[in-house]
Amino acid sequence: STAAAPETPKLDKGELKAAIVRHLHCTLGTDENKANNHAWWKATCAAIQELVLEGLRKTQKSHYFNDTRAVHYFSAEFLMGRLLSNNMHNLNLFETANDALTELGISLTDVLEEEPDMALGNGGLGRLAACFIDSLATMEMPAIGYGIHYEHGLFRQEIKNGAQIERPDSWRDYGNPWEICRPESIQEVSLYGYVETKYGDNGRIQKEWHPGSIVKGVPWDIPVVGYGGKTVNVLRLWQSQSSGYFNWDVFNAGGYVDAQVENVQAETISKVLYPNDETEAGKELRLIQQYFFCACSLKDIIRRYKRAHGDDWSRFTDQVVIQLNDTHPAIAIPELMRILVDRAELDWDKAWQICTKTFAYTNHTLLPEALEKWPARMLEKILPRHLEIIYEINHRFMAEVEKKWPGDNAIKSKLSIIEESSEKMVRMGNLSVIGSFRVNGVAEIHSMLVKKNLFPEFDQLWPEKLTNVTNGITPRRWLKACNPALSALIDKKIGDQWPLNLSQLTELAVYADNKTFQKQFMKVKQDNKVALAQTIKELTGLTVNTDAIFDIQIKRLHEYKRQHLNLLHILALYRRLLENPSYDMHPRVFIFGAKAAPGYTLAKDIIFAINKVAEKINNDPRVNTKLQVVFLPNYRVSLAEKMIPAADVSEQISTAGKEASGTGNMKLALNGAVTVGTLDGANIEIAEEVGDDNIFIFGLTVDEVAELKRKGYSPDDYYYKNAEIKAILDWLETDYFTPGKPGALASVKHSLLSGGDPYLCLADFDSYSAAQEQVDAAYRDKTRWAKMAIMNTAMMGKFTSDRSIKDYVDRVWNLTACIVEN
Ligand code: 26W
């Protein structure tokens, strides 16, 4: 590994204590007697931030003097979670801080709970970006994350009478101790207006965009501390602000009140994160958000480049690579073309050459409803010059397609950036492939499907362009910090270097059959379950049986992820127990965490159904010693950190071919949970690593799904032929779970019948149920289960995000580490 080993802490306990108290006095204006946990949290952050900023200065100096090539990670989402514990771990100051605060009479655990999550993302894609910037800093790679400084992150979820309610997330209300405003790097961004065509003296046609309005982008920097504390990179997030001469199309010389309207409109751009995950948001504001952060970031990159290289563009692609996290930042491609052609006056071919050596694109989904398209009319209104440039890119690309497939109009209309539907649409996926030098999927099977199903012709045209980089997770947050007891046990067995070289965990495999180690490992799991039970009690009032199997499904609520398949199986167990009170099963607690997009009605209905079924089962003394169901509200990074260490079983049950990769699957397995999963996304690679004996695979494969769909899938066949399925679905339509309100859960039933069930829940039900019986049998054999759990932790080395980053460095970015001197 290229990463640095953790150093001895830069401060001892006494020095840290003094720094915290000094900040309590001089930054917070309070004292040890008056301070509450929030003040202690802020003072502790401030003390840690001093060291972080020292590292930041050294890193920036080093990068500047070495004139390093850097990756610029463009992402509309960064799901960072909390930073204090992470920064302390990465600076090797966690123990010191714990001791320092203890001596001050303060509990570090309580202090850490004061920090609001930085929830500037929806789910997998945003959390992946957060893991990647952690790994980049740890591996001492010059890198910067660029995104949006949303005032409100993903909504806070409350559950009222079983239903999801969305409340605003106000993560910055009492200040964010980590961020630094950089007014010296403010950028201006144009919007709306029209394009003027001019004829220059050299006979050259010149285009000039006369914007209708201009907004300011204010950068906020969040330091990203690598493990070992040497490299400190930055995450730069842009906040929109009125430029003062903002005038939305027609300049309005109105007075003070009108000026406020302009301020509000400018500030709206970075107000809120779109809560849609996997469904296209088709909103003007979302396009403006995307353009806003891309334009600010490109100006920032070019300013930095010019400081070192002046007007000489010839070295730009040696210094700059931009990774597009899905198509959300794809508008950066025509924006760079505009800068190079209209502003720098490079000729088109030269500009296009630079562009296509600068961008690389990661695809995160094959779901058609998640592939972004913008109405050409909308682009024309907001970004008139960009639409022209997109047409020009497309025109030249169509000529290439004509060369490769002469006269083939079907291929042309498929590959065109412009979809000629009743309303002309701009396909951002096609633009991203055409404008990038590399395109990657996020797990082997997903990348294969990207090549075979999504972009087959692009793959023929450019056989080197499409590739795979399997996702990963940072073991610092997702094992070392979230599961201190397991980490300490691992340290004792194999030393403490595994957070930097996760493959070392294989050294645990020799202890998988060792009775003493099995006991120690399962004792840690048991303690973590007791701790989660306490959290469950606090959040829901429910007392769960900690001898039961903790069976966890945590991820966004979506039909393709099939939380409702899990629910059907729970209902089957409930029925079996009612019909046969001696039905033989080990007690199990099914635990869910999931947010639904606010406009996704069926997803919200499934949350409601889970909660109503949970209420009934948990209050039914006939079954509740064996079966309990928990829905934990407001699933988020900090809650995941409490749930994952306590999981016995990890539910990864998406329809084969639908989950691009998954990353929760990796976090759970790393913490010793055994997966019940389909052959989908990274589950396939997890199965390869842990071996068939240590995972429960069920369900249709990608090929079988395709075959069934081709033949014509009819869920009603399963309903009428399978008495258990019929009984369960009919049960949902009664008022059994919603007394006095028959039909309250009927939408879930009807979504699965008569031309419904698009994700084949009924087709996979029996196979799932059989897999769950195997889980039950395996868990009852304590030795067998302990071995499986240990083997899961031992074999997860591949899934460190350090490996993913190494793959990107080798196959896409071509970066070299820059060693930062201390
Ligand atoms: C336009 C609305 C929208 C918003 C977000 C469409 C699509 C998205 C993302 C692509 C959703 C997402 O987070 N995808 C997940 O990305 C993870 C990281 O690669 C994968 O592990 C998940 O399988 C994938 O669903």
Residues whose N, C-alpha, C, O or C-beta is under 5 A from the ligand:
A	BS01	26W	G123 G124 L125 L128 N276 D277 E278 T279 E280 A281 D326 H364 T365 A370 V442 E659 A660 S661 G662 T663
